Amino acid sequence: MKCNVEKTEKANEVRLELTIEAQKFDEAIKKVYFQSAKYFNIPGFRKGKAPMNIVEKYYGKEIFYEDAFNEVVPNELDVALKENNIEVVSKADIDVKQIEKGKDLIFTAVFQTKPEVELGKYKGIEIKKIEYNVSDEDINHELGHMQEHNARLISIEDRAVESGDTTTIDFEGFVDGVAFEGGKAEGHELEIGSNTFIPGFEDQIIGMKIDEEKDINVKFPDEYFSKDLAGKDATFKVKLHEIKKKELPELDDEFAKDVSEFETLDELKKNIKQKLEKDAEQKQKYETEDAVIKAVCENIKVEIPSGMIETETEDMLKNVENRLSYQGLKLNQYLQMMGKTAEEVKKEYEPQATEAIKSRLMLEAVIKAEKIEATEDEIVEKLKEMAKSYGKAEDDKEFLENENVKKYIKNGIESEKALEFLVKNAKMK
């Protein structure tokens, strides 16, 4: 293989011209033929038994070119990039110059490359000091949640519905006098004030009495997920069957015993305070790191290639797809509900993607400038932790010696160290 490398007129872009020997390309053609021979049905031959020259004559000599190209090129490109120490951040833009059996395969591949970062001021950055203190109000707020969680519902028969009540209703919705799909339910439980229904619906339940029937008029929001209903006026025929009211337990030692492993309310409060302080400490740490990253990023100069942003937004969309799968939803269903295409969503992600890439590139530049390194012991320790979290044995050789995993761990440790360095050297106002 021959490879010529040149920079294009665009920043962070290179063009590789590769020449792959005719013999290697011809071998790829033969391999592709043997892999696909079983699919060819040519008169005069049993299916899959026609010789290669007959198949080429019948379908055209170019029949195997594309598959042979895909067979041989990816590996040759990888070798060329490694030999020339080129770190690419985009897919290749391929232009085939010569492709023919018995001749050298010649093509060009244009890649976007990882950009250089010019660090500005990164030591002694000034940021506002971030602090979070746990108050008695915070502790009481948590206790209130615990009360709500352990509340019991008691039936009410001697009054009308009030805000905060849980009602049992039948309803059916109509637009222009016609019932619409998904707008009917019987025995539905609805907490008044939960804002889980269309705006205005729950407010009109207030004041209704058991067995009362009522027409409730509402308007669907303009951004409602169903385009057929968005912005339209609707009438719901509602019948009230039951009213229930929350009864909160008393905050005392008995409550503490019922909801926790503690014997007294004071012990429970102390435990809540410790947990809130730990959460506050984590929040403080995260927000301080985030503030430092943003401040340092403001001082760097870097031109981010479009390929990096494209890859980042694709990854973000894949993360959304994975999260949706846990809820039993598919990405196309979600996009349909949002009334958007995948490309539109990716476009919306671009500012966030650019910020994430800039942060990573900045940390890499700090690692290089400060000669920050992860030790072998640190890498091994993290590998063992990861192995344990994946349910693997701590001495799983295949996992511990996986170069890709080790590189991922190494990069993570060094990024953490770089961030610690920046925070340590920042000035808190």
Phi, psi and chi 1 to 4 in degrees:
 res  aa     phi    psi   chi1   chi2   chi3   chi4
   1 MET       -  136.1  175.8 -172.7   68.5      -
   2 LYS  -111.2  143.7  -66.3  177.8 -174.6  175.5
   3 CYS  -140.6  124.5  177.3      -      -      -
   4 ASN  -110.8  132.0  -66.7  -40.1      -      -
   5 VAL  -116.6  133.2 -178.7      -      -      -
   6 GLU  -145.0  148.8   61.8  175.6    6.5      -
   7 LYS   -80.2  143.7  -70.9 -171.8  175.4 -179.1
   8 THR   -87.0 -179.2   71.4      -      -      -
   9 GLU   -72.3  -14.4   62.1  -79.7    1.0      -
  10 LYS   -89.1  149.8  -65.7 -179.2 -177.0  178.1
  11 ALA   -68.7  145.6      -      -      -      -
  12 ASN    55.3   44.3  -55.7  -50.0      -      -
  13 GLU  -143.4  135.6 -169.9  176.0   83.7      -
  14 VAL  -129.1  152.6  -67.2      -      -      -
  15 ARG  -118.1  125.5 -179.1 -173.5  -69.2  107.5
  16 LEU  -106.6  130.8  -78.1   68.5      -      -
  17 GLU  -108.6  117.5 -177.0  175.6   86.6      -
  18 LEU  -111.2  138.6  -86.2   74.9      -      -
  19 THR  -119.9  116.1  -58.4      -      -      -
  20 ILE  -105.0  128.8  -62.9  172.9      -      -
  21 GLU   -54.4  144.1  -61.4   83.6   -7.0      -
  22 ALA   -55.5  -39.9      -      -      -      -
  23 GLN   -60.8  -42.8 -178.1 -174.4   -9.8      -
  24 LYS   -66.6  -39.9 -169.0  174.2  -77.3 -172.3
  25 PHE   -68.3  -40.7 -175.9   57.6      -      -
  26 ASP   -63.3  -37.3  -72.6   -8.1      -      -
  27 GLU   -63.8  -37.7  -74.4  171.6   -0.1      -
  28 ALA   -65.4  -38.3      -      -      -      -
  29 ILE   -62.2  -44.8  -70.1  175.5      -      -
  30 LYS   -61.6  -42.2  -73.8  178.9 -175.0  176.0
  31 LYS   -62.1  -42.9 -175.5  176.3  179.2  179.7
  32 VAL   -65.0  -39.5  167.4      -      -      -
  33 TYR   -59.6  -49.2  159.1   71.3      -      -
  34 PHE   -64.4  -31.0  -75.1  118.1      -      -
  35 GLN   -72.3  -30.7  -71.9  172.6  -19.7      -
  36 SER  -111.2   -1.7   57.2      -      -      -
  37 ALA   -54.6  -36.7      -      -      -      -
  38 LYS   -62.2  -17.3   60.4 -175.1  176.0 -177.4
  39 TYR   -89.3  -11.7  -60.0  110.9      -      -
  40 PHE   -89.3  129.4  -65.8  110.5      -      -
  41 ASN  -119.3   99.1 -164.8    1.5      -      -
  42 ILE  -115.7  131.3  -63.7  175.4      -      -
  43 PRO   -53.4  135.5  -24.6   33.3      -      -
  44 GLY    93.3   -7.1      -      -      -      -
  45 PHE  -132.2  144.5  -63.9   90.3      -      -
  46 ARG   -63.3  148.7  -77.8 -173.7  -63.3  150.3
  47 LYS   -56.2  126.9 -171.6  174.6 -179.0 -179.7
  48 GLY    86.2    0.6      -      -      -      -
  49 LYS  -109.4    0.9  -63.0  -61.8 -179.0 -178.7
  50 ALA   -71.0  134.4      -      -      -      -
  51 PRO   -61.8  159.3  -18.3   30.3      -      -
  52 MET   -60.3  -42.0 -174.1  166.1   74.8      -
  53 ASN   -65.6  -31.7   63.7  -38.7      -      -
  54 ILE   -70.2  -42.5  -60.5  -63.7      -      -
  55 VAL   -60.6  -44.3  173.9      -      -      -
  56 GLU   -63.9  -38.2  -71.9  173.8  -30.8      -
  57 LYS   -68.7  -39.1 -171.1  174.9  179.6 -179.9
  58 TYR   -72.8  -43.1 -166.5   82.7      -      -
  59 TYR  -103.1   -9.8  -72.1   99.0      -      -
  60 GLY   106.2  143.4      -      -      -      -
  61 LYS   -66.6  -17.3   62.4  179.5 -179.0  178.2
  62 GLU   -84.1    1.3  -58.3   87.6    2.1      -
  63 ILE   -54.0  -34.7 -178.6   67.5      -      -
  64 PHE  -101.8   -2.0  -60.4  116.5      -      -
  65 TYR   -61.1  -48.8  -73.9    0.2      -      -
  66 GLU   -62.4  -46.1 -175.8  178.9  -12.4      -
  67 ASP   -67.5  -37.0  -71.9  -18.8      -      -
  68 ALA   -66.0  -38.7      -      -      -      -
  69 PHE   -59.6  -48.3 -175.8   92.7      -      -
  70 ASN   -67.5  -23.9  -67.0  -28.2      -      -
  71 GLU   -73.2  -41.8  175.5   69.0   31.9      -
  72 VAL   -99.5  -30.9   75.2      -      -      -
  73 VAL   -71.3  -45.6  165.0      -      -      -
  74 PRO   -52.8  -45.3  -27.8   36.5      -      -
  75 ASN   -66.3  -42.3 -176.2   61.2      -      -
  76 GLU   -63.5  -38.4  -64.0  -64.4  -49.9      -
  77 LEU   -64.4  -45.2  -93.9  179.6      -      -
  78 ASP   -56.7  -44.7  -76.1  -14.0      -      -
  79 VAL   -61.8  -45.5  170.1      -      -      -
  80 ALA   -62.3  -41.8      -      -      -      -
  81 LEU   -65.7  -42.1  -68.1  171.4      -      -
  82 LYS   -66.4  -43.7  -76.1  174.8 -175.3  173.9
  83 GLU   -63.0  -30.4  -74.4 -179.4   -9.0      -
  84 ASN  -101.5    9.5  -69.5  -80.6      -      -
  85 ASN    51.1   47.0  -65.1  -45.1      -      -
  86 ILE  -104.1  123.2  -59.9  170.1      -      -
  87 GLU  -102.7  108.7 -168.0  170.1   -4.3      -
  88 VAL   -95.4  153.4  -60.2      -      -      -
  89 VAL  -128.9   15.5  -65.6      -      -      -
  90 SER  -145.3  167.3   71.1      -      -      -
  91 LYS   -73.5  157.4  -64.2  170.0 -175.4  173.0
  92 ALA   -77.3  139.4      -      -      -      -
  93 ASP   -98.1  103.3 -176.2    5.8      -      -
  94 ILE   -92.6  137.3  -59.1  -74.4      -      -
  95 ASP  -132.8  111.6 -177.0   17.8      -      -
  96 VAL   -82.8  124.4  178.8      -      -      -
  97 LYS   -94.1  -39.0  -58.1  -65.6 -175.5 -174.9
  98 GLN  -148.6  125.4  177.8  174.2  -72.5      -
  99 ILE  -144.9  111.5 -177.0  166.7      -      -
 100 GLU  -163.1  142.1 -170.2  174.3  -19.6      -
 101 LYS   -61.3  135.4 -170.6  176.3 -179.1 -178.0
 102 GLY    85.2   -1.9      -      -      -      -
 103 LYS  -124.3  158.4  -67.9 -175.3  179.0 -179.0
 104 ASP   -60.9  142.0  -69.3  -14.8      -      -
 105 LEU   -87.6  122.9  171.2   63.1      -      -
 106 ILE  -124.4  128.9  -55.8  171.4      -      -
 107 PHE  -153.7  162.0   66.9   95.6      -      -
 108 THR  -113.8  150.2   61.6      -      -      -
 109 ALA  -133.6  120.1      -      -      -      -
 110 VAL  -101.9  127.5  177.1      -      -      -
 111 PHE  -124.2  149.5  -71.2   99.5      -      -
 112 GLN   -88.2  141.0  -70.1  179.3  -27.7      -
 113 THR  -112.9  161.0   57.6      -      -      -
 114 LYS   -62.3  129.9 -162.9  169.1 -171.9  178.7
 115 PRO   -79.3  155.1   29.8  -34.0      -      -
 116 GLU   -81.5  143.3  -71.6  -69.1  -36.4      -
 117 VAL  -109.8  130.1  176.7      -      -      -
 118 GLU   -99.7  107.5 -173.6 -177.9  -36.0      -
 119 LEU   -73.3  135.4  -85.2  174.1      -      -
 120 GLY   -95.0 -141.4      -      -      -      -
 121 LYS   -72.1  126.7 -177.4  178.3  179.1 -179.1
 122 TYR  -132.2  -11.2   63.9   94.1      -      -
 123 LYS  -105.9  138.3  -72.4 -174.9  -86.5 -166.7
 124 GLY    77.6   22.0      -      -      -      -
 125 ILE   -64.9  136.1  -72.6  -72.6      -      -
 126 GLU   -95.4  128.4  -73.0 -169.5   -2.4      -
 127 ILE  -136.9  160.4   64.6  161.7      -      -
 128 LYS   -72.2  133.0 -174.5  179.2  177.8 -178.0
 129 LYS   -66.8  132.6 -171.0  173.6 -176.4  179.9
 130 ILE  -108.6  124.4  -62.2  167.9      -      -
 131 GLU  -137.8  142.3  -78.0 -174.6  -52.5      -
 132 TYR  -130.4  125.1  -71.1  101.9      -      -
 133 ASN  -113.7  141.2  -61.8  -53.9      -      -
 134 VAL   -87.8  123.7  176.6      -      -      -
 135 SER  -106.0  168.5   65.4      -      -      -
 136 ASP   -60.8  -32.4  -71.3  -17.9      -      -
 137 GLU   -63.4  -39.1 -173.4 -179.7  -16.8      -
 138 ASP   -63.5  -41.7  -64.5  -34.5      -      -
 139 ILE   -65.6  -43.3  -63.6  167.2      -      -
 140 ASN   -65.7  -33.2  -70.1  -26.9      -      -
 141 HIS   -62.8  -43.6 -175.2   69.8      -      -
 142 GLU   -64.5  -41.2  -76.0  -61.2  -50.5      -
 143 LEU   -61.0  -38.8  -77.2  170.2      -      -
 144 GLY   -60.8  -40.7      -      -      -      -
 145 HIS   -61.4  -41.7  -82.2  -50.9      -      -
 146 MET   -65.3  -37.9  -65.2  173.9   81.4      -
 147 GLN   -61.4  -47.0  -86.1 -175.4  -60.3      -
 148 GLU   -59.3  -42.9  -73.1  -80.6  -13.5      -
 149 HIS   -64.9  -30.3 -173.8   69.4      -      -
 150 ASN  -104.8   13.0  -70.4  -83.9      -      -
 151 ALA   -71.2  155.6      -      -      -      -
 152 ARG  -116.8  150.5   67.0 -171.3 -174.2   98.8
 153 LEU   -96.4  128.9  -68.8  172.4      -      -
 154 ILE  -116.5  140.1   55.9  170.9      -      -
 155 SER   -70.8  140.5  -67.1      -      -      -
 156 ILE  -118.4  129.3  -58.1  -67.2      -      -
 157 GLU  -126.3  -10.4  -63.6  179.6   -3.3      -
 158 ASP  -106.4   15.9   58.3   -8.5      -      -
 159 ARG  -154.6  172.7   64.4  164.7  173.5   79.0
 160 ALA   -84.3  171.8      -      -      -      -
 161 VAL   -66.7  136.8  175.9      -      -      -
 162 GLU  -122.1  161.0  -64.0  175.9   -1.2      -
 163 SER   -60.1  135.0 -178.2      -      -      -
 164 GLY    99.5  -16.2      -      -      -      -
 165 ASP   -72.5  155.5  -72.0  -16.6      -      -
 166 THR  -106.8  122.0  -63.9      -      -      -
 167 THR  -110.0  155.5   59.6      -      -      -
 168 THR  -115.0  120.6  -57.5      -      -      -
 169 ILE  -134.0  156.3   58.2  172.4      -      -
 170 ASP  -105.6  144.0  -64.0  -19.2      -      -
 171 PHE  -151.0  153.9   64.1   82.8      -      -
 172 GLU  -144.2  131.3 -174.2  171.6   13.2      -
 173 GLY  -100.9  145.2      -      -      -      -
 174 PHE  -134.1  139.0  -61.3   83.9      -      -
 175 VAL  -120.0  123.2  170.5      -      -      -
 176 ASP    54.1   37.0  -63.3  -31.2      -      -
 177 GLY    80.4    0.3      -      -      -      -
 178 VAL  -111.5  128.6  179.5      -      -      -
 179 ALA   -64.9  140.0      -      -      -      -
 180 PHE  -111.7  154.8   55.2   85.4      -      -
 181 GLU   -63.2  135.3 -170.6  178.2  -12.3      -
 182 GLY    81.2    5.7      -      -      -      -
 183 GLY  -101.8   16.5      -      -      -      -
 184 LYS  -129.2  139.4 -177.4  177.1 -178.6  179.1
 185 ALA  -156.1  152.3      -      -      -      -
 186 GLU  -124.4  141.3  -66.4 -179.8   -3.6      -
 187 GLY    64.7   33.3      -      -      -      -
 188 HIS   -83.3  130.3 -178.1   82.7      -      -
 189 GLU   -88.3  128.8  -83.1 -158.9   -6.0      -
 190 LEU  -136.5  122.4  174.7   63.2      -      -
 191 GLU   -85.8  122.5 -176.9 -178.6  -18.4      -
 192 ILE   -75.7  121.7  -52.7  -56.5      -      -
 193 GLY   104.6   -2.4      -      -      -      -
 194 SER   -79.2  -15.9   62.7      -      -      -
 195 ASN    57.3   37.5  -62.1  -43.0      -      -
 196 THR   -94.6  -11.3   52.9      -      -      -
 197 PHE  -104.3  177.3 -101.0   48.6      -      -
 198 ILE   -56.7  138.9  -55.5  158.4      -      -
 199 PRO   -50.1  130.9  -27.8   34.6      -      -
 200 GLY    97.1  -19.7      -      -      -      -
 201 PHE   -67.7  -52.9 -174.8   96.3      -      -
 202 GLU   -64.5  -37.0  -66.8  173.0   27.4      -
 203 ASP   -59.0  -35.0  -67.0  -20.4      -      -
 204 GLN   -80.2  -11.2  -65.2  179.5   63.7      -
 205 ILE   -75.8  -30.0  -61.4  -71.6      -      -
 206 ILE   -58.4  132.1  -66.1  172.6      -      -
 207 GLY    96.9  -11.8      -      -      -      -
 208 MET   -75.5  151.3  -73.2 -176.2   70.1      -
 209 LYS  -114.4  160.9  -65.7 -178.8  178.5  177.6
 210 ILE   -55.2  135.1  -68.3  172.0      -      -
 211 ASP    73.0    3.0  -67.9  -28.8      -      -
 212 GLU   -76.2  144.8 -176.9 -179.9  -15.7      -
 213 GLU  -115.2  145.6  -64.2 -177.5   23.4      -
 214 LYS  -154.8  144.9 -176.9  178.6 -178.4 -179.3
 215 ASP   -93.2  125.1  -74.7   -4.7      -      -
 216 ILE  -111.6  123.6  -71.1  178.3      -      -
 217 ASN  -102.2  126.7  -62.2  -50.3      -      -
 218 VAL  -139.1  172.5  -67.2      -      -      -
 219 LYS  -127.3  127.5 -176.2  176.6 -178.2  179.3
 220 PHE   -66.2  140.5  -78.3   96.2      -      -
 221 PRO   -60.1  149.8  -20.4   31.4      -      -
 222 ASP   -60.8  -29.7  -67.4  -25.4      -      -
 223 GLU   -97.5   18.1   65.1  -80.8    6.5      -
 224 TYR   -58.0  141.9 -164.9   67.1      -      -
 225 PHE   -61.9  -30.0   73.1   86.8      -      -
 226 SER   -88.6  114.2  170.9      -      -      -
 227 LYS   -63.6  -28.5  -70.3 -178.0  179.6  178.6
 228 ASP   -68.0  -23.0  -66.5  -23.9      -      -
 229 LEU  -109.5  -18.6  -61.9  174.1      -      -
 230 ALA   -54.3  127.6      -      -      -      -
 231 GLY    76.5    3.9      -      -      -      -
 232 LYS   -96.7  149.6  -68.8 -171.0  176.3  177.4
 233 ASP   -78.0  142.8  -67.4  -39.4      -      -
 234 ALA  -141.3  153.4      -      -      -      -
 235 THR  -120.8  129.8  -61.6      -      -      -
 236 PHE  -111.3  126.2  -77.2   86.6      -      -
 237 LYS   -87.7  118.7  -65.4 -171.9  177.5  -63.9
 238 VAL  -122.1  137.5  177.8      -      -      -
 239 LYS  -124.8  131.0 -178.4  173.7 -177.3  178.4
 240 LEU   -94.7  127.0  177.1   68.4      -      -
 241 HIS  -105.3  -35.8  -69.2  -69.8      -      -
 242 GLU  -151.7  146.8 -166.5  174.0   11.0      -
 243 ILE  -124.2  130.8  -54.5  170.1      -      -
 244 LYS  -128.7  148.7  -70.6 -179.3  179.4  178.4
 245 LYS  -124.2  141.0  177.2 -174.3  175.1 -177.3
 246 LYS   -73.7  135.3  -82.3 -176.2 -175.3  175.5
 247 GLU  -118.0  112.8 -173.3  177.0   76.5      -
 248 LEU   -81.9  142.0  -59.7  178.5      -      -
 249 PRO   -72.6  154.0   25.4  -32.2      -      -
 250 GLU   -68.4  142.5  -71.7  -69.1  -32.6      -
 251 LEU   -85.6   95.1  -76.1  175.8      -      -
 252 ASP  -148.4 -173.2   52.6   22.1      -      -
 253 ASP   -62.2  -34.3  -68.8  -14.4      -      -
 254 GLU   -64.5  -38.3  -72.6  -57.7  -45.9      -
 255 PHE   -62.0  -44.9  173.5   77.8      -      -
 256 ALA   -59.2  -42.4      -      -      -      -
 257 LYS   -64.7  -38.4  -71.6  175.9 -172.5  175.9
 258 ASP   -70.5  -35.5  -71.7  -18.8      -      -
 259 VAL  -105.7   -3.4  -58.6      -      -      -
 260 SER  -150.6 -177.0   71.4      -      -      -
 261 GLU   -90.3    7.0   70.0  -89.1   28.8      -
 262 PHE   -96.3  153.0  -58.6  103.8      -      -
 263 GLU   -88.7  -26.7  -67.7  -65.9  -44.5      -
 264 THR  -128.1  160.7   67.7      -      -      -
 265 LEU   -66.2  -37.2 -175.8   61.4      -      -
 266 ASP   -62.0  -40.1  -74.6  -19.8      -      -
 267 GLU   -65.4  -39.5  -72.6  175.2  -27.2      -
 268 LEU   -63.9  -43.9  176.1   58.2      -      -
 269 LYS   -60.7  -41.5  -75.3 -177.4  176.2 -179.2
 270 LYS   -61.7  -42.5 -174.5  178.9  177.5 -178.3
 271 ASN   -65.4  -42.0  179.1 -102.8      -      -
 272 ILE   -60.7  -42.4  -69.1  171.1      -      -
 273 LYS   -61.5  -43.1 -174.9  178.3 -178.6 -178.6
 274 GLN   -61.4  -42.8  -72.1  171.3  -14.1      -
 275 LYS   -65.6  -42.3  -73.8 -179.8  178.9  175.7
 276 LEU   -65.6  -37.2  -69.0  176.0      -      -
 277 GLU   -66.1  -37.8  -75.7  174.9  -18.8      -
 278 LYS   -66.1  -42.9 -171.4  175.8  179.4 -178.9
 279 ASP   -63.0  -41.4  -69.3  -16.4      -      -
 280 ALA   -63.5  -39.4      -      -      -      -
 281 GLU   -63.8  -42.8 -169.5  179.3  -40.5      -
 282 GLN   -65.6  -41.6  -74.9  -62.7  -45.3      -
 283 LYS   -63.7  -42.9 -172.4  178.4  179.9 -177.0
 284 GLN   -60.9  -44.7 -179.9 -180.0  -47.9      -
 285 LYS   -62.5  -48.1  179.4  177.5 -178.3  -69.8
 286 TYR   -62.3  -46.5  170.9   77.5      -      -
 287 GLU   -70.3  -32.0  -69.3 -174.1    9.5      -
 288 THR   -66.7  -46.1  -60.9      -      -      -
 289 GLU   -60.7  -43.1  -70.6  172.8  -13.1      -
 290 ASP   -62.1  -41.6 -169.6   52.4      -      -
 291 ALA   -65.1  -40.6      -      -      -      -
 292 VAL   -65.4  -45.5  169.0      -      -      -
 293 ILE   -57.2  -47.3  -73.6  171.0      -      -
 294 LYS   -63.5  -40.3  -75.6  178.7  178.1  172.3
 295 ALA   -65.3  -43.4      -      -      -      -
 296 VAL   -68.6  -39.6  176.6      -      -      -
 297 CYS   -62.4  -28.1  -79.5      -      -      -
 298 GLU   -65.7  -22.0  -75.5  176.8    7.3      -
 299 ASN   -98.0   -3.0  -63.5  -28.2      -      -
 300 ILE   -94.1  157.9   71.3  170.6      -      -
 301 LYS  -119.5  124.0  -70.4 -179.3 -178.4  177.6
 302 VAL  -159.4  141.2   62.9      -      -      -
 303 GLU  -107.2  108.7 -167.4  169.7  -28.7      -
 304 ILE   -84.5  121.1  -59.5  172.5      -      -
 305 PRO   -65.1  148.9  -18.3   30.9      -      -
 306 SER   -61.8  -30.1   59.3      -      -      -
 307 GLY   -62.9  -35.2      -      -      -      -
 308 MET   -66.9  -41.3  -72.9 -172.1   88.0      -
 309 ILE   -67.4  -40.2  -62.8  170.2      -      -
 310 GLU   -60.1  -47.1  173.4   72.7   15.0      -
 311 THR   -63.2  -42.4  -59.5      -      -      -
 312 GLU   -64.1  -44.0 -170.9   75.7   16.4      -
 313 THR   -68.0  -33.9   54.8      -      -      -
 314 GLU   -64.6  -41.9  -78.8  178.0    0.5      -
 315 ASP   -63.5  -39.5  -71.5  -16.3      -      -
 316 MET   -64.3  -40.1  -69.2  166.1   77.4      -
 317 LEU   -67.4  -36.7 -163.7   61.2      -      -
 318 LYS   -64.8  -37.5  -78.5  176.0 -172.2  170.8
 319 ASN   -62.9  -40.2  -73.2  -23.3      -      -
 320 VAL   -62.2  -43.8  170.2      -      -      -
 321 GLU   -60.6  -41.3 -170.7  172.0   12.1      -
 322 ASN   -64.9  -42.7  -70.7  -23.8      -      -
 323 ARG   -64.5  -40.1  -70.5 -160.6  -59.6  -88.5
 324 LEU   -64.0  -35.4  -71.4  169.7      -      -
 325 SER   -62.2  -31.5   67.4      -      -      -
 326 TYR   -68.6  -22.4  -69.9  121.0      -      -
 327 GLN   -96.7    5.5  -58.3  169.0   33.9      -
 328 GLY    77.4   19.9      -      -      -      -
 329 LEU  -110.7  150.9  -82.1  174.4      -      -
 330 LYS  -102.1  155.4  -67.4 -172.0 -179.7  -65.1
 331 LEU   -59.2  -41.8 -179.3   62.3      -      -
 332 ASN   -65.1  -30.7   60.1   -9.1      -      -
 333 GLN   -66.6  -44.1  -67.6  173.8  -44.3      -
 334 TYR   -61.6  -45.0  169.5   75.5      -      -
 335 LEU   -64.1  -37.0  -67.3  171.6      -      -
 336 GLN   -64.6  -42.5 -151.0  169.7   14.5      -
 337 MET   -63.8  -36.3  -73.9  164.8   61.8      -
 338 MET   -80.1  -15.9  -62.7  -71.3  -72.6      -
 339 GLY    69.0   35.1      -      -      -      -
 340 LYS  -134.2  160.1  -65.8  177.3 -178.8  177.3
 341 THR   -95.6  164.8   65.6      -      -      -
 342 ALA   -60.1  -38.2      -      -      -      -
 343 GLU   -66.4  -36.9  -72.2  -54.0  -48.3      -
 344 GLU   -66.1  -41.0  -74.4  171.3  -22.4      -
 345 VAL   -65.7  -43.1  173.0      -      -      -
 346 LYS   -61.1  -37.9  -78.9  165.0   63.1  178.3
 347 LYS   -62.4  -39.7 -168.7   73.8  179.4  171.7
 348 GLU   -66.3  -28.8  -70.0  172.8    2.7      -
 349 TYR   -78.2  -13.3  -73.6  157.9      -      -
 350 GLU   -56.8  -45.2  -78.5 -173.8    8.4      -
 351 PRO   -59.6  -43.1  -23.2   34.0      -      -
 352 GLN   -65.2  -40.3 -172.4 -177.7  -18.8      -
 353 ALA   -65.0  -43.2      -      -      -      -
 354 THR   -61.5  -42.0  -57.3      -      -      -
 355 GLU   -63.6  -42.0 -166.7  175.6  -50.7      -
 356 ALA   -65.2  -43.1      -      -      -      -
 357 ILE   -64.4  -44.4  -65.8  163.8      -      -
 358 LYS   -59.7  -40.8 -157.1  171.8 -179.3 -177.9
 359 SER   -63.0  -44.5  -60.7      -      -      -
 360 ARG   -63.9  -44.8  -73.3 -159.0  -57.9  -89.7
 361 LEU   -64.0  -37.9  -68.1  172.6      -      -
 362 MET   -63.2  -46.0  177.7  -85.9  -68.7      -
 363 LEU   -63.4  -39.3  -73.7  172.6      -      -
 364 GLU   -62.3  -38.3  -72.9  173.9   11.9      -
 365 ALA   -67.4  -37.7      -      -      -      -
 366 VAL   -67.0  -41.5  171.2      -      -      -
 367 ILE   -56.9  -44.8  -70.4  165.5      -      -
 368 LYS   -67.6  -44.7 -173.4  176.8  177.8 -178.5
 369 ALA   -65.7  -37.9      -      -      -      -
 370 GLU   -97.3    3.4  -66.2  -62.3  -35.5      -
 371 LYS    52.5   47.2  -62.7 -180.0  174.2   58.5
 372 ILE   -80.3  132.9  -66.3  168.5      -      -
 373 GLU  -136.2  148.0  -70.2 -175.6   -2.0      -
 374 ALA   -91.0  131.4      -      -      -      -
 375 THR   -78.3  161.0   66.9      -      -      -
 376 GLU   -61.1  -38.8 -168.9   61.7   31.6      -
 377 ASP   -63.4  -41.5  -73.9  -14.3      -      -
 378 GLU   -64.0  -41.1  -72.1  170.1  -26.6      -
 379 ILE   -64.9  -45.7  -66.4  170.0      -      -
 380 VAL   -61.7  -42.0  170.0      -      -      -
 381 GLU   -61.8  -44.9 -171.1   60.1   34.8      -
 382 LYS   -66.2  -37.6  -80.2  -76.4 -175.5 -176.7
 383 LEU   -61.5  -41.8  -83.1  167.3      -      -
 384 LYS   -64.5  -40.3  -73.7  179.8  178.3  178.1
 385 GLU   -62.4  -44.1  -74.7  178.2   23.0      -
 386 MET   -66.0  -41.3 -172.3 -178.7  -82.1      -
 387 ALA   -58.9  -43.3      -      -      -      -
 388 LYS   -63.4  -43.1 -168.9  176.5  179.5 -178.2
 389 SER   -67.0  -26.3   67.4      -      -      -
 390 TYR   -90.9    4.8  -74.0  167.6      -      -
 391 GLY    74.8   24.8      -      -      -      -
 392 LYS  -102.2  160.2  -62.6  177.9 -179.7  -70.9
 393 ALA   -70.6  146.0      -      -      -      -
 394 GLU   -62.2  -24.1  -81.2 -167.0    7.0      -
 395 ASP  -105.6   23.2   57.3   -7.0      -      -
 396 ASP   -65.0  100.9 -173.5  -35.1      -      -
 397 LYS   -61.1  -43.9 -128.3  179.2  176.0 -176.0
 398 GLU   -58.6  -41.0 -173.5 -179.3  -13.3      -
 399 PHE   -73.1  -46.5 -177.8   81.6      -      -
 400 LEU   -67.2  -24.1  -64.4  177.0      -      -
 401 GLU  -105.1    9.3  -67.1  177.1    6.0      -
 402 ASN   -70.7  115.4 -174.9  -56.2      -      -
 403 GLU   -63.7  -37.3  -72.5  -56.1  -43.5      -
 404 ASN   -65.5  -41.8  -71.6  -28.6      -      -
 405 VAL   -66.1  -43.5  176.5      -      -      -
 406 LYS   -61.0  -40.6  -72.9  175.5   80.0  171.5
 407 LYS   -64.7  -41.6 -173.9  179.2  178.5 -178.2
 408 TYR   -61.4  -45.4  172.2   78.5      -      -
 409 ILE   -63.1  -46.0  -65.4  -76.0      -      -
 410 LYS   -58.9  -47.2 -179.3  177.9 -178.4  -69.7
 411 ASN   -61.3  -40.1  -68.4  -18.4      -      -
 412 GLY   -64.2  -44.9      -      -      -      -
 413 ILE   -63.3  -44.7  -67.1  170.2      -      -
 414 GLU   -66.8  -35.9  -71.0  173.4   -7.5      -
 415 SER   -65.6  -41.1  -67.4      -      -      -
 416 GLU   -61.4  -43.0  -76.1  177.4   19.3      -
 417 LYS   -64.5  -40.5  -74.4 -173.9  172.5 -175.5
 418 ALA   -63.6  -41.0      -      -      -      -
 419 LEU   -66.6  -42.4 -170.6   48.3      -      -
 420 GLU   -60.3  -40.1  -74.1  171.3   10.1      -
 421 PHE   -61.6  -45.8  172.9   85.8      -      -
 422 LEU   -64.1  -42.6  -67.6  174.2      -      -
 423 VAL   -66.3  -42.9  172.0      -      -      -
 424 LYS   -60.8  -34.9 -173.6  178.3  178.1 -178.3
 425 ASN   -94.8    4.4  -74.8  -84.9      -      -
 426 ALA   -83.6  155.8      -      -      -      -
 427 LYS  -104.4  121.2  -65.8  177.4 -179.1  176.3
 428 MET   -91.9  119.5  -51.7  -67.9  173.0      -
 429 LYS   -88.2      -  -68.7 -171.3  -68.8 -175.3
